[in-house]
Amino acid sequence: MPKLPCISPEKLGRVLEKCGFELERIRGSHHYYHNPETKKSTSVPFHGKDVPKGLLNEILKEAGISREEFFECLWG
């Protein structure tokens, strides 16, 4: 399994949408996503720079997305 990359918030938003999340609202520089099937929510900071690996890991845990599912949505 490859290491988690630093990716842009836009790309992370697209990955979340591929995994079943919907953009619920935007408040300031944060986009809030919600998955109606799993009832999980997470937020992505849009601060004009890449999301660091540690924060990406926390967002994936909060969203209930495994690394395998993340890479499948990222590359697929």
Contacts in CASP RR format, 6 or more apart in sequence:
PFRMAT RR
TARGET T0000
AUTHOR 0000-0000-0000
METHOD contacts of the structure
MODEL  1
MPKLPCISPEKLGRVLEKCGFELERIRGSHHYYHNPETKKSTSVPFHGKD
VPKGLLNEILKEAGISREEFFECLWG
1 67 0 8 1.000
1 68 0 8 1.000
1 71 0 8 1.000
2 71 0 8 1.000
3 53 0 8 1.000
4 53 0 8 1.000
4 54 0 8 1.000
4 56 0 8 1.000
4 57 0 8 1.000
4 60 0 8 1.000
4 67 0 8 1.000
4 70 0 8 1.000
5 53 0 8 1.000
5 56 0 8 1.000
6 50 0 8 1.000
6 51 0 8 1.000
6 52 0 8 1.000
6 53 0 8 1.000
6 56 0 8 1.000
7 15 0 8 1.000
7 50 0 8 1.000
7 51 0 8 1.000
7 56 0 8 1.000
7 74 0 8 1.000
8 50 0 8 1.000
8 51 0 8 1.000
9 31 0 8 1.000
9 44 0 8 1.000
9 45 0 8 1.000
9 46 0 8 1.000
9 47 0 8 1.000
9 48 0 8 1.000
9 50 0 8 1.000
9 51 0 8 1.000
10 46 0 8 1.000
11 74 0 8 1.000
12 44 0 8 1.000
12 51 0 8 1.000
12 56 0 8 1.000
12 59 0 8 1.000
13 21 0 8 1.000
13 23 0 8 1.000
13 31 0 8 1.000
13 33 0 8 1.000
13 44 0 8 1.000
15 70 0 8 1.000
15 73 0 8 1.000
15 74 0 8 1.000
16 33 0 8 1.000
16 42 0 8 1.000
16 44 0 8 1.000
16 63 0 8 1.000
16 65 0 8 1.000
17 23 0 8 1.000
17 33 0 8 1.000
18 73 0 8 1.000
19 35 0 8 1.000
19 63 0 8 1.000
19 65 0 8 1.000
19 69 0 8 1.000
19 70 0 8 1.000
19 73 0 8 1.000
20 35 0 8 1.000
20 37 0 8 1.000
21 33 0 8 1.000
21 34 0 8 1.000
21 35 0 8 1.000
21 42 0 8 1.000
21 63 0 8 1.000
22 33 0 8 1.000
22 34 0 8 1.000
22 35 0 8 1.000
22 36 0 8 1.000
23 31 0 8 1.000
23 32 0 8 1.000
23 33 0 8 1.000
24 32 0 8 1.000
24 33 0 8 1.000
24 34 0 8 1.000
24 41 0 8 1.000
25 31 0 8 1.000
25 32 0 8 1.000
26 32 0 8 1.000
29 45 0 8 1.000
29 46 0 8 1.000
29 47 0 8 1.000
30 43 0 8 1.000
30 44 0 8 1.000
30 45 0 8 1.000
30 46 0 8 1.000
31 43 0 8 1.000
31 44 0 8 1.000
31 46 0 8 1.000
32 41 0 8 1.000
32 42 0 8 1.000
32 43 0 8 1.000
33 41 0 8 1.000
33 42 0 8 1.000
33 43 0 8 1.000
33 44 0 8 1.000
33 63 0 8 1.000
34 40 0 8 1.000
34 41 0 8 1.000
35 41 0 8 1.000
35 63 0 8 1.000
38 64 0 8 1.000
40 62 0 8 1.000
40 63 0 8 1.000
40 64 0 8 1.000
41 62 0 8 1.000
41 63 0 8 1.000
42 59 0 8 1.000
42 62 0 8 1.000
42 63 0 8 1.000
43 59 0 8 1.000
44 51 0 8 1.000
44 59 0 8 1.000
45 51 0 8 1.000
45 55 0 8 1.000
51 59 0 8 1.000
60 66 0 8 1.000
60 67 0 8 1.000
60 70 0 8 1.000
65 73 0 8 1.000
END
